[in-house]
Amino acid sequence: EESRSISENVKWGQRKRFADGRYSLPYKQFLGYKKGEDGTPELVEEEAKIIRIIYQLFLNGYATTAIAKKLSEAGIPTPAGHDAWQRATIESILQNEKYYGAALLQKQYSADFRTKRMVPNRGELPMYYIENDHEPIVTKEIFDEVQHRLQGRLRHGHGSTHIFSHKFYCSDCGGLFGPLIAHSKTYNDMAWNCTNRRMHK
């Protein structure tokens, strides 16, 4: 009972910090930011370049496994300092809202005070969203486009690099054509368009 009471007090304190917009990051394993003097994430430009490369490669049609391979071959260390990148690490970076300057807090919670096992928060507890929390590395538009394409690949199984990837270029601006999931009442298929068109209208 004493252990349960301590755990509940810790949880209450953590949720109070979340409600106040205060949180901490595992900076030693979080690429792109360091802890600033005011306690909020401060951009590290050399690491931010890697994040932008990951986002751009994905928008250019590279699969997450192909991005991981390219970074490993280039000798770029992972956020944890390892040599080999994994697909899951790339996907985590592509889906992390902190890279466009926002923060979604309490995505996970401890389900059992004895085991401390963390589980995804699927509505059991409130989440806290902070917009314009810190300096972004990518724009909200780029982040949203990446989420759109990630969901499309998951729905349609386009997880690997397509045979047409990196082979078609826009006649107007020279940008790469990339895959786009197209939907209508009569078909669901993959179409192709200039990657600059969606980003820059």
Salt bridges, closest charged atoms under 4 A:
GLU1 OE2 - ARG4 NE 3.62
GLU8 OE2 - LYS11 NZ 3.92
ASP20 OD2 - LYS16 NZ 2.77
ASP20 OD2 - ARG22 NH2 3.54
GLU42 OE2 - LYS34 NZ 3.74
GLU45 OE2 - ARG52 NH1 2.73
GLU46 OE2 - LYS49 NZ 3.26
GLU91 OE2 - ARG87 NE 3.64
GLU97 OE2 - LYS98 NZ 3.12
GLU97 OE1 - LYS107 NZ 2.77
ASP112 OD1 - ARG114 NE 3.30
ASP133 OD2 - HIS134 ND1 2.77
ASP144 OD2 - LYS140 NZ 2.85
GLU145 OE2 - ARG149 NE 2.65
GLU145 OE1 - ARG198 NH1 2.99
